[in-house]
């Protein structure tokens, strides 16, 4: 998932290898604060369970009552969502690609770094002897995978395909030159409005039945966005919205952008541009967006009203997730902890609770009655209570050991820092603990208002997360020009 070349001719349709090796089968006003409020009462650790992966977690997927974890050690693990108990562990032909796991009701699909898809019957993923029922080849790292019913969509830089695991056949395949684009990029989402993918500098709405591009939403004046030629740092979807944050090059100077697309209206709902490298995390609901705007600030904005709120928090990589009631931040700026996990009310923006961790927690997701995050240094997946009190969550707190043969022993406990959690909402509009829970069992992180926020994270095709870039090493002329443009923006009132 390296940056695409700026030039070069498109491939000839004659003699190229197949994309997949089979034929197509039949709120509150604008506010500014130096930090979130301080809450009082202590409570136990929010960690409900934790599990070691025995390697680097390349991707994890929460689907229904399962969590599927794919690693660089050629393993796929199936865990029980509520307890972390291991249901199955299988050996894969290679390490899992980032964005390389998809699940339907009956099948689980992995994309591995030997450019192969492995399709498993979900019912067979028990114990350690599951065998894939289908293994079609894949042309490079997936830009994203999405499902609808029993069908799976996979995008790579080369093209787009929809297939049916049950019949082991492809509905259709489209190469990028068939779509009249140079490259595809994340995100890939399957919404009620159809498939939403990105190509070059545009968002594509593609028919799930035929693969034809129905609408192309380009980004032109006043901002020309090239963010889609680089993998976004963070992507999310909720209700009709699909959003992403990442590097952009509008105008003459490098910058960063956060964009949210309304897939029903097929228009841009929200956009924010900044010249700092801060937009690396994104939280999305059916009513609002929250994202990092620079190294130290987080912005909340409500759709429709445009009400804004800013707070001084610095989420880690993809360290932000929103439910209908609360937004959760893996803050890296705390002085007393490596990561302070902070829960903020979406209504009133008061701090509901926080807890210190002695590990860098990132890659957050909300699903069912739990929140999930990764400690990449230890290769550990954490499940946390959204109320800050794990006794509020159904399920037995457990700590799963490492994979056999991974070179590590059983953890014997969670990775919390042993510090105090604070619990007790501040502010008149703070929700109660019971109201803050994400409800439902839809596998997409169902929330109390029926939205299904999903997160995605990308590592630019390798083991390391995408790192931000700024103007380090840029010429004096570009720097002066950037300052001049910033001053003009401020005079026009376009600042954050």
Backbone torsions as a table, in degrees:
resi	resn	phi	psi	omega
1	UNK	NA	45.4	176.7
2	UNK	-77.9	163.7	179.6
3	UNK	-59.5	138.5	-177.5
4	UNK	-73.8	150.7	177.1
5	UNK	-67.1	152.6	-177.3
6	UNK	-80.9	-17.1	-178.2
7	UNK	-140.0	-163.6	179.0
8	UNK	104.7	146.8	-178.8
9	UNK	-81.2	159.2	178.4
10	UNK	-76.3	155.9	-179.3
11	UNK	-69.1	149.1	171.0
12	UNK	-72.0	144.7	178.6
13	UNK	-72.7	-14.6	-177.2
14	UNK	-90.0	128.8	172.6
15	UNK	83.4	-4.0	179.6
16	UNK	-77.0	153.6	179.3
17	UNK	-75.9	152.2	-174.4
18	UNK	-67.2	144.4	177.3
19	UNK	-59.3	-48.0	168.9
20	UNK	-130.5	139.1	-167.3
21	UNK	-81.7	62.6	173.1
22	UNK	-163.4	154.6	179.7
23	UNK	-78.6	158.8	-178.0
24	UNK	-69.5	119.8	177.1
25	UNK	-83.0	163.0	-179.3
26	UNK	-63.7	NA	NA
27	UNK	NA	-122.9	-174.4
28	UNK	-98.6	151.0	178.5
29	UNK	-65.8	175.9	-176.4
30	UNK	-58.5	129.2	-179.8
31	UNK	-134.8	161.5	178.5
32	UNK	-143.2	131.7	-177.8
33	UNK	-139.7	153.2	177.8
34	UNK	-80.0	-7.3	179.7
35	UNK	172.4	168.6	178.2
36	UNK	-77.1	164.0	-177.2
37	UNK	-66.3	162.8	179.5
38	UNK	-102.6	124.4	-179.1
39	UNK	-98.7	169.6	-168.8
40	UNK	-109.4	-71.8	-164.9
41	UNK	-60.5	138.1	178.0
42	UNK	-80.1	153.6	175.1
43	UNK	-146.8	167.8	180.0
44	UNK	-65.6	175.2	176.2
45	UNK	-58.0	143.3	178.0
46	UNK	-79.6	-4.6	-177.0
47	UNK	-72.6	118.0	178.0
48	UNK	-84.5	-44.1	173.2
49	UNK	-157.0	162.3	175.6
50	UNK	-142.8	152.8	-177.5
51	UNK	-145.3	132.7	175.4
52	UNK	-81.9	149.0	-178.6
53	UNK	-101.3	-15.6	-176.2
54	UNK	77.3	15.8	-179.7
55	UNK	179.3	-159.8	175.6
56	UNK	-87.3	128.0	177.6
57	UNK	-76.8	115.4	178.1
58	UNK	-85.3	-33.7	-178.9
59	UNK	-162.4	144.3	167.6
60	UNK	-134.7	149.2	-176.5
61	UNK	-134.9	126.0	174.1
62	UNK	-98.3	120.5	-176.9
63	UNK	-141.4	115.9	-177.6
64	UNK	61.4	-127.6	-179.3
65	UNK	-96.2	12.6	-177.8
66	UNK	-115.3	153.7	167.0
67	UNK	-124.4	124.2	177.8
68	UNK	-105.5	127.4	-176.8
69	UNK	-120.4	123.6	178.1
70	UNK	-113.8	137.8	-174.1
71	UNK	-124.6	175.0	174.6
72	UNK	-79.2	-5.5	-179.2
73	UNK	-95.1	24.1	175.3
74	UNK	63.4	39.6	-178.9
75	UNK	-130.2	145.3	168.4
76	UNK	-121.1	126.9	178.1
77	UNK	-116.5	138.8	173.1
78	UNK	-109.8	119.9	-179.6
79	UNK	-116.8	152.0	171.2
80	UNK	-71.8	128.6	-174.9
81	UNK	-59.9	-40.8	-171.7
82	UNK	-83.2	-23.8	-175.5
83	UNK	-121.0	-17.4	-175.4
84	UNK	79.0	3.2	-178.9
85	UNK	-67.0	134.2	-178.9
86	UNK	-74.1	128.5	177.3
87	UNK	-99.9	-35.9	-176.2
88	UNK	-157.6	148.4	171.0
89	UNK	-139.1	125.0	-179.6
90	UNK	-125.9	149.7	175.6
91	UNK	-86.5	132.2	179.0
92	UNK	-103.8	162.0	179.5
93	UNK	-69.0	-18.9	179.8
94	UNK	-162.3	177.5	178.8
95	UNK	-68.0	150.3	-179.4
96	UNK	-73.0	134.8	173.3
97	UNK	-68.9	149.5	164.9
98	UNK	-55.6	140.1	-174.8
99	UNK	65.5	22.8	-170.4
100	UNK	-102.2	28.0	175.8
101	UNK	-134.2	133.2	173.6
102	UNK	-138.7	152.1	-178.2
103	UNK	-141.7	138.9	169.0
104	UNK	-113.3	-176.1	180.0
105	UNK	-62.7	-30.5	-173.5
106	UNK	-114.5	-13.2	-174.2
107	UNK	-138.7	155.0	172.9
108	UNK	-125.5	133.0	-176.2
109	UNK	-120.2	131.3	173.7
110	UNK	-117.8	147.0	172.6
111	UNK	-114.9	121.3	-173.7
112	UNK	-114.3	163.9	-169.8
113	UNK	-73.4	-0.3	168.9
114	UNK	-90.7	17.0	179.3
115	UNK	57.5	58.7	179.9
116	UNK	-144.1	141.5	169.4
117	UNK	-95.7	139.7	173.6
118	UNK	-122.5	121.5	-177.9
119	UNK	-106.6	122.5	179.3
120	UNK	-113.9	143.8	167.2
121	UNK	-72.2	129.6	-174.6
122	UNK	-61.6	-38.0	-179.4
123	UNK	-65.3	-22.1	-179.4
124	UNK	-84.5	-10.8	-178.9
125	UNK	-81.1	72.9	176.8
126	UNK	-144.4	133.0	-175.8
127	UNK	83.0	-137.2	-175.8
128	UNK	-141.6	18.0	-175.4
129	UNK	-122.6	25.9	-180.0
130	UNK	-68.8	140.2	179.9
131	UNK	-120.2	133.8	178.6
132	UNK	-63.8	144.0	179.0
133	UNK	-91.0	-11.5	-177.7
134	UNK	-159.3	137.6	-178.0
135	UNK	-138.9	69.4	177.1
136	UNK	-74.3	148.6	177.5
137	UNK	-72.8	162.6	-176.1
138	UNK	-133.5	142.6	-178.2
139	UNK	-95.9	74.9	173.8
140	UNK	96.0	176.8	-177.1
141	UNK	-61.1	141.2	177.2
142	UNK	-72.4	136.4	170.2
143	UNK	-78.2	-19.4	179.0
144	UNK	170.6	157.6	175.3
145	UNK	-134.4	140.1	-178.7
146	UNK	-144.2	155.4	-177.9
147	UNK	-130.6	156.3	172.8
148	UNK	-151.4	118.6	-174.6
149	UNK	61.2	-125.2	179.2
150	UNK	-98.4	4.4	-176.1
151	UNK	-98.1	154.4	-179.2
152	UNK	-127.8	135.4	173.8
153	UNK	-111.1	133.7	176.4
154	UNK	-127.7	133.7	174.4
155	UNK	-119.9	137.0	167.5
156	UNK	-123.5	-179.7	176.8
157	UNK	-64.4	-22.5	-177.6
158	UNK	-83.2	-28.1	-175.6
159	UNK	173.7	-168.1	-171.1
160	UNK	-135.1	140.1	-179.3
161	UNK	-144.5	146.7	170.0
162	UNK	-123.5	130.1	-179.8
163	UNK	-137.1	162.7	179.8
164	UNK	-111.7	107.6	-179.0
165	UNK	-59.8	-34.2	-176.5
166	UNK	-63.2	-43.2	-179.4
167	UNK	-94.3	-3.4	-178.6
168	UNK	52.1	48.4	-179.5
169	UNK	-141.3	158.9	-178.4
170	UNK	-102.6	133.9	173.7
171	UNK	-70.1	-48.7	179.9
172	UNK	-165.1	160.6	173.0
173	UNK	-133.7	141.0	178.0
174	UNK	-134.2	124.1	173.2
175	UNK	-81.4	161.1	-179.1
176	UNK	-61.2	-34.9	178.9
177	UNK	-72.6	-26.6	171.9
178	UNK	-64.6	-34.2	179.8
179	UNK	-86.1	-2.8	-179.6
180	UNK	63.9	39.7	174.8
181	UNK	-133.0	153.3	178.4
182	UNK	-75.3	-45.3	-174.1
183	UNK	-144.3	150.9	168.2
184	UNK	-103.0	155.1	-178.6
185	UNK	-148.0	165.8	176.1
186	UNK	-65.0	162.6	-3.2
187	UNK	-87.1	168.9	170.2
188	UNK	-123.9	122.8	-178.4
189	UNK	-134.6	143.8	176.3
190	UNK	-112.8	101.5	-175.3
191	UNK	-109.3	179.2	175.6
192	UNK	-62.4	-22.3	179.0
193	UNK	-87.1	1.6	-179.9
194	UNK	109.2	-165.0	-180.0
195	UNK	-77.7	133.7	176.6
196	UNK	-119.3	115.7	178.4
197	UNK	-131.5	173.5	-179.9
198	UNK	-122.9	139.9	179.4
199	UNK	-139.2	125.6	-176.7
200	UNK	51.3	-116.7	-178.0
201	UNK	-108.5	27.5	-175.4
202	UNK	-134.0	159.5	170.6
203	UNK	-100.5	129.2	-177.2
204	UNK	-105.7	134.2	171.4
205	UNK	-106.6	114.9	-170.1
206	UNK	-115.9	137.7	177.8
207	UNK	-68.1	123.6	177.6
208	UNK	-66.8	-22.6	-178.3
209	UNK	-81.7	-39.9	-172.8
210	UNK	-115.5	-20.4	-175.2
211	UNK	82.6	4.4	179.0
212	UNK	-79.1	142.8	175.7
213	UNK	-74.9	120.4	-177.2
214	UNK	-90.5	-44.3	-179.1
215	UNK	-142.3	140.1	173.4
216	UNK	-117.7	119.1	179.3
217	UNK	-100.6	102.7	-178.8
218	UNK	-87.9	159.6	177.7
219	UNK	-113.5	101.8	-178.2
220	UNK	-111.6	-152.3	-179.6
221	UNK	-54.3	146.1	6.5
222	UNK	-83.7	-6.1	179.9
223	UNK	-126.5	125.1	175.6
224	UNK	-95.0	117.5	-169.4
225	UNK	-106.2	121.0	175.5
226	UNK	-109.5	16.9	-178.0
227	UNK	-58.9	-26.6	-174.6
228	UNK	-76.0	-8.6	174.7
229	UNK	-86.6	-3.9	171.7
230	UNK	-123.8	147.1	175.6
231	UNK	-62.6	130.7	174.7
232	UNK	-59.4	150.4	177.3
233	UNK	-72.1	-37.0	-178.6
234	UNK	-143.4	141.8	175.0
235	UNK	-133.0	156.1	179.1
236	UNK	-157.3	159.0	173.6
237	UNK	-144.2	148.5	178.5
238	UNK	-159.6	129.4	-178.5
239	UNK	56.3	-131.1	-179.7
240	UNK	-84.4	1.8	-170.3
241	UNK	-101.1	140.8	170.6
242	UNK	-127.7	129.6	-177.3
243	UNK	-136.0	159.9	176.4
244	UNK	-152.3	154.0	175.3
245	UNK	-126.3	141.4	178.0
246	UNK	172.7	-172.1	-176.0
247	UNK	-71.3	140.6	-176.6
248	UNK	-140.3	162.0	179.6
249	UNK	-137.1	57.9	-179.4
250	UNK	-81.8	146.3	-176.6
251	UNK	70.7	-139.9	-175.8
252	UNK	-103.4	-10.6	-170.8
253	UNK	-121.5	144.9	175.6
254	UNK	-60.4	144.4	177.8
255	UNK	-155.6	-171.6	179.4
256	UNK	-128.7	155.2	-175.5
257	UNK	-143.9	150.4	167.2
258	UNK	-124.0	128.1	-177.8
259	UNK	-129.6	139.9	175.5
260	UNK	-125.9	127.8	-179.2
261	UNK	-106.0	131.0	170.0
262	UNK	-85.9	108.2	-173.9
263	UNK	-75.6	-18.2	176.9
264	UNK	-77.4	-46.4	176.6
265	UNK	-83.0	-16.8	-178.8
266	UNK	57.8	48.5	179.2
267	UNK	-140.4	165.4	176.1
268	UNK	-75.7	121.7	177.3
269	UNK	-86.6	-34.9	-174.0
270	UNK	-152.8	140.8	173.4
271	UNK	-147.2	144.9	177.7
272	UNK	-146.0	132.0	-178.1
273	UNK	-122.7	144.9	-180.0
274	UNK	-152.2	150.7	-178.6
275	UNK	-90.6	-2.0	173.7
276	UNK	-91.3	165.5	-177.8
277	UNK	-95.0	45.8	-172.6
278	UNK	-95.5	-19.0	-170.5
279	UNK	-83.0	83.6	-175.5
280	UNK	-123.7	4.5	-179.0
281	UNK	-144.5	149.6	-173.0
282	UNK	-149.4	128.8	172.2
283	UNK	-121.3	139.3	-172.5
284	UNK	-141.8	135.4	170.5
285	UNK	-125.5	-177.6	176.7
286	UNK	-76.3	3.8	-177.6
287	UNK	-135.8	-11.5	-174.3
288	UNK	-159.0	168.2	176.6
289	UNK	-130.6	145.9	172.6
290	UNK	-132.4	133.5	179.9
291	UNK	-155.9	156.7	176.2
292	UNK	-73.6	134.3	-179.2
293	UNK	-109.1	-19.8	170.8
294	UNK	-159.9	-165.4	-172.4
295	UNK	-65.9	-22.1	-173.2
296	UNK	-127.6	-0.1	-173.6
297	UNK	-126.2	147.7	178.7
298	UNK	-123.4	133.8	-179.6
299	UNK	-113.2	137.6	170.0
300	UNK	-112.3	137.7	174.5
301	UNK	-143.8	133.4	178.8
302	UNK	-88.5	134.1	175.2
303	UNK	-68.8	152.7	179.4
304	UNK	85.6	-70.7	-176.8
305	UNK	-77.3	-28.4	-177.5
306	UNK	75.0	9.6	178.6
307	UNK	-61.8	138.2	-176.7
308	UNK	-125.2	152.9	174.1
309	UNK	-145.5	140.5	178.4
310	UNK	-127.2	144.6	177.6
311	UNK	-141.7	153.9	-176.3
312	UNK	-87.6	82.2	173.2
313	UNK	-131.4	153.2	-177.1
314	UNK	-128.3	88.5	-178.2
315	UNK	-62.8	145.0	171.8
316	UNK	-71.0	176.7	-179.0
317	UNK	-52.4	120.1	-178.0
318	UNK	53.4	31.3	-175.3
319	UNK	-95.0	47.5	-176.4
320	UNK	-151.1	130.6	176.0
321	UNK	-148.4	142.9	-178.3
322	UNK	-119.3	140.7	165.9
323	UNK	-112.5	-176.7	-177.6
324	UNK	-66.5	-23.0	-176.3
325	UNK	-105.6	-38.5	-172.7
326	UNK	-137.0	155.3	171.0
327	UNK	-113.5	133.8	-175.4
328	UNK	-112.8	132.2	-173.3
329	UNK	-124.5	127.9	170.8
330	UNK	-91.1	89.2	-170.6
331	UNK	-82.4	130.4	-178.9
332	UNK	-100.0	0.2	-173.3
333	UNK	-98.2	1.2	-177.7
334	UNK	-69.2	142.7	-179.3
335	UNK	-83.2	-21.7	-173.0
336	UNK	-100.5	2.6	-176.4
337	UNK	-158.0	152.6	174.0
338	UNK	-62.6	-43.3	173.6
339	UNK	-136.0	130.8	170.6
340	UNK	-108.7	118.8	179.5
341	UNK	-85.6	117.9	-172.7
342	UNK	-119.1	131.0	175.1
343	UNK	-106.3	123.4	-177.2
344	UNK	-118.1	132.7	178.0
345	UNK	-68.6	132.7	176.7
346	UNK	-70.0	-24.0	177.4
347	UNK	-109.2	108.5	-179.0
348	UNK	101.3	-22.6	174.3
349	UNK	60.4	25.0	173.9
350	UNK	-81.7	154.2	176.9
351	UNK	-78.4	122.7	179.7
352	UNK	-82.9	-46.8	175.9
353	UNK	-164.7	164.5	174.9
354	UNK	-149.7	160.4	-178.9
355	UNK	-151.6	136.0	179.8
356	UNK	-86.6	142.6	174.0
357	UNK	-124.5	146.8	177.9
358	UNK	-94.5	22.0	-179.7
359	UNK	-136.0	154.1	177.7
360	UNK	-79.4	100.0	-177.7
361	UNK	-90.9	134.4	-179.0
362	UNK	-151.4	-171.4	176.7
363	UNK	52.5	65.0	-174.7
364	UNK	-86.5	148.4	174.5
365	UNK	-148.9	148.0	174.6
366	UNK	-114.4	133.1	-179.9
367	UNK	-156.9	134.0	-179.2
368	UNK	58.8	-130.9	-179.6
369	UNK	-97.5	16.3	-173.3
370	UNK	-132.3	160.1	167.2
371	UNK	-110.5	151.5	180.0
372	UNK	-130.3	147.8	176.9
373	UNK	-153.1	164.0	-177.9
374	UNK	-115.3	136.8	163.4
375	UNK	-102.1	93.7	-174.1
376	UNK	-67.9	-29.7	-179.5
377	UNK	-63.2	-38.1	-179.6
378	UNK	-98.0	-3.6	-176.7
379	UNK	61.9	44.8	-172.6
380	UNK	-123.6	134.7	174.1
381	UNK	-98.2	132.4	179.7
382	UNK	-113.8	138.6	170.7
383	UNK	-112.5	127.3	-174.2
384	UNK	-125.3	155.3	175.9
385	UNK	-81.0	132.5	177.7
386	UNK	-70.0	-14.4	178.0
387	UNK	-90.4	-9.8	-176.1
388	UNK	87.9	-3.6	-178.8
389	UNK	-129.3	109.4	-173.7
390	UNK	-66.5	-18.2	177.7
391	UNK	-70.0	-13.7	177.0
392	UNK	-79.9	-8.7	-175.1
393	UNK	-105.0	131.8	175.5
394	UNK	-66.2	135.5	-178.9
395	UNK	129.3	160.5	-176.7
396	UNK	-100.4	121.8	177.3
397	UNK	-60.0	127.8	-178.9
398	UNK	-138.4	170.1	173.5
399	UNK	-138.0	107.4	-176.7
400	UNK	-81.1	147.5	-179.7
401	UNK	-82.7	-175.6	-179.3
402	UNK	-78.6	167.4	172.5
403	UNK	-64.3	148.3	175.1
404	UNK	-65.5	137.1	177.1
405	UNK	80.0	7.4	-177.9
406	UNK	-87.1	-8.7	178.4
407	UNK	92.7	5.3	179.7
408	UNK	-124.9	160.0	179.7
409	UNK	-100.4	180.0	177.4
410	UNK	-65.5	142.1	-174.4
411	UNK	-72.8	-35.5	179.1
412	UNK	74.8	4.1	178.9
413	UNK	170.8	173.9	-179.2
414	UNK	-80.4	172.3	-176.0
415	UNK	-100.9	21.8	179.4
416	UNK	-69.1	157.9	-174.8
417	UNK	-80.1	-12.0	-177.5
418	UNK	84.2	5.3	176.7
419	UNK	-78.4	-179.4	-178.0
420	UNK	-90.6	143.0	171.0
421	UNK	-95.4	144.8	176.6
422	UNK	-105.7	138.5	-176.4
423	UNK	-144.3	129.0	-176.5
424	UNK	142.0	96.9	-172.8
425	UNK	-57.2	142.5	173.9
426	UNK	-106.0	145.8	179.7
427	UNK	98.0	148.4	-174.7
428	UNK	-66.2	-27.9	-174.9
429	UNK	-97.0	9.1	-178.2
430	UNK	-65.9	137.9	179.9
431	UNK	-81.4	158.0	175.5
432	UNK	-76.2	166.7	-179.8
433	UNK	-59.5	-41.0	-179.4
434	UNK	-64.6	-34.5	-178.7
435	UNK	-73.9	-20.1	-173.6
436	UNK	-84.0	-12.0	-176.4
437	UNK	-66.2	142.7	169.8
438	UNK	-83.1	128.3	-175.3
439	UNK	-107.6	166.8	173.9
440	UNK	96.1	169.9	-177.2
441	UNK	-139.5	49.5	-174.8
442	UNK	-91.6	1.8	178.2
443	UNK	77.3	-9.3	-179.9
444	UNK	-112.2	14.4	-179.0
445	UNK	81.9	53.9	-178.3
446	UNK	-58.1	144.4	-179.6
447	UNK	-123.9	176.8	-172.3
448	UNK	-66.0	-21.1	179.5
449	UNK	-104.2	13.0	175.5
450	UNK	87.6	-3.7	176.8
451	UNK	-69.9	160.3	178.7
452	UNK	-131.2	76.0	-179.0
453	UNK	-67.0	137.2	177.2
454	UNK	-130.0	146.8	176.7
455	UNK	-111.8	163.0	172.2
456	UNK	-147.7	146.9	175.9
457	UNK	-138.7	152.9	-171.7
458	UNK	-133.8	151.2	-178.2
459	UNK	-120.5	20.3	178.5
460	UNK	59.5	31.4	173.8
461	UNK	87.6	0.1	179.9
462	UNK	-128.9	-165.6	-178.3
463	UNK	-80.6	-17.8	-173.4
464	UNK	-97.4	145.3	177.8
465	UNK	-68.5	153.4	176.4
466	UNK	-61.5	129.6	177.8
467	UNK	-101.9	152.3	-177.1
468	UNK	-73.3	158.8	173.9
469	UNK	-130.2	148.7	178.7
470	UNK	-129.4	-138.2	-177.3
471	UNK	-108.2	22.9	180.0
472	UNK	-58.6	126.3	178.9
473	UNK	84.1	0.8	-179.8
474	UNK	-71.5	158.3	-177.0
475	UNK	-72.6	160.0	178.5
476	UNK	-59.7	-36.0	-178.1
477	UNK	-63.1	-45.0	-179.9
478	UNK	-64.6	-40.0	179.7
479	UNK	-61.5	-48.2	179.7
480	UNK	-61.4	-41.7	179.9
481	UNK	-64.0	-40.2	178.2
482	UNK	-62.3	-40.9	177.8
483	UNK	-63.1	-41.8	-179.5
484	UNK	-62.9	-44.1	179.6
485	UNK	-63.5	-39.6	178.8
486	UNK	-61.5	-43.7	178.6
487	UNK	-60.8	-42.4	178.6
488	UNK	-61.5	-43.4	178.4
489	UNK	-59.1	-42.1	-179.3
490	UNK	-64.5	-42.3	179.4
491	UNK	-65.3	-29.4	178.5
492	UNK	-83.3	-8.9	179.6
493	UNK	83.0	21.8	-177.0
494	UNK	-94.3	5.4	-176.1
495	UNK	-68.5	164.7	-178.2
496	UNK	-69.4	NA	NA
